[in-house]
Amino acid sequence: MRDHLVNYSKSLMCRALSVSRSGFNKWLNRPESNHVQRKILYEQKVLETFEEFEAIYGAPRITEELNALGFPCSENFIAKIMAEQGIRARNGKGFKYSQHSLKR
């Protein structure tokens, strides 16, 4: 509904969706929950840490860094944030066996 306030009146949308106007106004003006505030903070911290270590650190190492800095979190929480932000760690080059070592 918030996205359509530009095109439609509040009272029309509330009537069409069977929602009270006072309930909609309370929802519209309420502050963000503690969970959302925490997630925003951790998204910023993950991006800062990711950039600080030049995109080499993945979720496990970022989790270690944040825990060491006093921001308690789990690896799954950080991995989810990284997936939502579309960031992935750059892995180093994999080891390749040379043709010489494969022949016996």
N, C-alpha and C positions, 0 to 999 in steps of 0.2 A: 504494500500500500504506500509505503514511503516514497518509492520510486515514481508512483503515479500521481502524487499530489500536484504536480505541475499541470497535468492534463485534466484531472477530475476534481470535483469538490470533495471535501472530507465527508460531508454528510451523505452525499450520494454513494460513496464507496462503503461507508459504514452500513447504510441501509441494504446495499446489494450483498454484503458479506455477513449480515446479521451480527454486527459488532456495535457495541455502544460507543458513542463519541467520547464519553469520558474515559472509558477503558482504553480507547485508541490513543487519546491524548496522554494518559499516564504512561503507556508503553512508549510513545514517541519521545517523551521528555525524561524518561528515567535514566539514571547514570549507568555506565557500563558495569557489569558484574565484576567481582574480584577475579573470577576465572579468566574473563576476557582481558582485564588489565594485566594479569600475570602473563598471559600468552603474548600480548603485545610487547611486554618487557623482554621476554625470552626470545622473541623473534629478533628484536634489535641486538640482543647479546650474541645470538647465534651468528647473525650477519657480521657483527664486529669481529668476532673470533675467527670466523671463516676467512674474512679479508686479511686479518692480522697474520694468519699463518699461510697466506697466499694460496688458498683453495686446496691445500694438501690434506687438511684434517677432515675426517668424516665424523659421523655421529658419536662413535665411541670416544675419540680423542677430544672432541668439543665438549662432551659431557664431563670428562675428566677435568678439563680446563675450567668450566663453569663451576663445578663442585669445589675446585681448589680456590676459586675466587669468592666463594661464599654464596653461590646461587645453586641451591640444591635442586637436582633434576634427575630424571631417568633417561637412559639411552633411547628408549622407545619414544618418549616425549620429544626429544631433540630430533630423532629421525623423522618423526611426523612433521615437525616444523620445517625441516630441510626439504622434505618431499613437497610440501605445500608451496614453499618458496621456489622450488625448481632448482635447488643447488645440490651439486654432487661433488664429492672430493675427486681431485685428479690423482689417479694412481700413477706410480712410476712405471717405467718401461718394464715389461716382463722379461724374464730371462729366456733366451733362446739358445738351444743347443746348436753348436756349429756342425756342419756336415762332417768335419774331420772326427769329431768325438762320437758320432753316430756309427761310423764304420768300425768294425772289429775284425 
